[in-house]
Amino acid sequence: MQALKILTGVMGVLIVVGVVVLGVVVSGRMAAPKGGGPVVLDEPEGSRIVQVSAAGDRVVALLQGGGPDRMVVLDARSGTVVARMGLAH
């Protein structure tokens, strides 16, 4: 009976520790999303951002100058370029 009481106490402590660790991990991930730094586009000199639109988890930037007009699609979380669209002349 003594061993059962000790085992129950140890398991209770493990449950509490597990819940605390889970709470810390979840709150840490919510507070510090990935890709928090500045996004730098590799575009030709003279390019400028004319318009920016959000579409779900994507950000679309309309660029002019430095060549033909074009759109760059970015992943909103990581800031990486997903696609580039432009018209051929």
N, C-alpha and C positions, 0 to 999 in steps of 0.2 A: 504494500500500500504506500509506503514511503517513496519507493522508486516511481510510482505512478504520479504522485504529487510533484516530484522534482521534474519529471518529464513534461507534465502539463505546464509547469511554470516556465521551463525553458522554451517550449513551443510558443507560449504566449509572448515571451520576450522577442522571439524571432519574428513573429507576426508584426509586432509593433515596429521593430527595426526595419522590416521590409516595407511597411507602409510609409515610414518616414523617408527612406531612400527613394522610393517611387515618387513621392511628392516633391522631393528636392530635384530629381532628374527632370520631371515634367515641368516644373516652374522654371528651371534653368533653360530648358529648350524654348519655352515660350518667351522668355525675357530676352534672349540673345539669338535672333534668327540668323541664319547663314547669309553670307554675302552683304554684310553691313557696310562695306567700304564703298568708295566712289566707283562709278562705272565709267570707263574710258573707252570710247569707240575708236577703232582704228580706221579713220576715214581720211580722204585726201585733204590737203590744206585748202582752206577757203570754204569748207563745209560748215553749214550751220543748221541747228535744229529749229524747224519752223513750227512743228506741232508735236505734242505727245498725247497719246491716248492709252487708257488702260482697258484691257479686255480679258477678264478673268485673271489668270496667273501670268498673263503676258502684257508687255508694254510695247507699244508701237510708236516709233519716232519717225516723223517725216523729215527728211534732210534735203537741203538745196545747196547748190554751189559745189565747187570742187568736182564737177562732172554732172551727169544727168541726175534729175530728181530721183529720189529713191526712198524706200521705207526699210527700217531695220526693226526686226521683232526681237525683243529681249525677254528672257525668263525673269519674272519679277523677283523671285527669291534669290537667285544666284547672280543675276546681272549678266549672264552669258548671252551671246548672240545666238538666237535660234534660227533665224532666216534673214536673208536680204532680198529685197524685191526692187526691181527697177525696170524701166522701159528701154529697149534697144533702139538706137537711132539709126 
